[in-house]
Amino acid sequence: MRIDKFLKVSRLIKRRTVAKDVSDQGRVWINGREAKPSSTVKPGDELTIGFGQKNVTVRVERIAETVRKDEAGEMYTLLREEPRSSQE
């Protein structure tokens, strides 16, 4: 599944266009490598997403085309949340 679609379906980011923009800006990494919106994500991958003042790292648990809102959190496991460095 494309990273921009995963971020939207898992509700880590509310809109796919925003997920695409965040990826285009170089604020999403898959297993330590910068991701483009079309990058493929699979179970077991570690994603790091740069939000405003923090970086959030999650592990992909499963992939699904659609999920109910209450099940979206089961698609990933939060590994860590840390402040962004000023160099990023």
N, C-alpha and C positions, 0 to 999 in steps of 0.2 A: 504494500500500500504506500502511496506517496506520503511524504512527511507532512505536507500541508493538510492533506485530508485527515491523517491520523490525529493531528493536533486539534482539528475541529471536532471530529467524531468523539474523541476522548474528553472533549471539553476543557482541555488545557488552555486553548484559545477559542474564543466564542465564534469567530467568523473565519472562513477559509481564506478570504482575501487578506485579512490581518495576518494569518499564519503564513501566507505567501510573502507578504511584505517583510515580516520578521526574518524569514529565511533569506530573502534577497539582501537584507541588511547584514547578513553574516552573524546573526545572533542565535543560530541553532546549530548544534553539533551532534553528530551520530557517532558514537564510539570514539570521541576525540577528534573527529574530522568535520570540517565545516560542511553543512548540508545546504543543498539547493532545494527549492520547493518540490522538484520532481524526484528527489532522492528517495530510495526505497527503504522502508523500515520493516523490521521483522521481529518476532518475539525473541527476547534476550538482549536486544540492542539497548544501549544506554544513551538517552537523549539529555542534552544540556540546553536549556532555553534561557536566554538573557532577557529578563523582564526589567523594566525601569531600574530599580536599585538592587536587584538580586538575581542570582543565577539559581535555577531549579534543575536538579538532576533526577531523572526518573528512569526506571527500567521497564521496557515494554513487556507486558505479560501475555497479551493476546491481541489479535487483529480481528476487527469485525467491521463490516460495511456500515451498519447502523446499530445503535444501542439505545436503550431507554436511558433517560437522564440519571436514574438511580443506579444504573449498572455501568456508567461511563468510568467511574473511579476504579473499576476492576480491570480496566485495560492496561493499567500501569501501576507501579509501586514507587512511591516517593522515596528516593535514596538520601538526598540532602538538599538543603536550601541555604545558600550563603550569600553575603553581600558581594556585589560586583566590584571588581577593582577599578580604579579610575583609568587604567590603561586600556580597557576594552571599549 
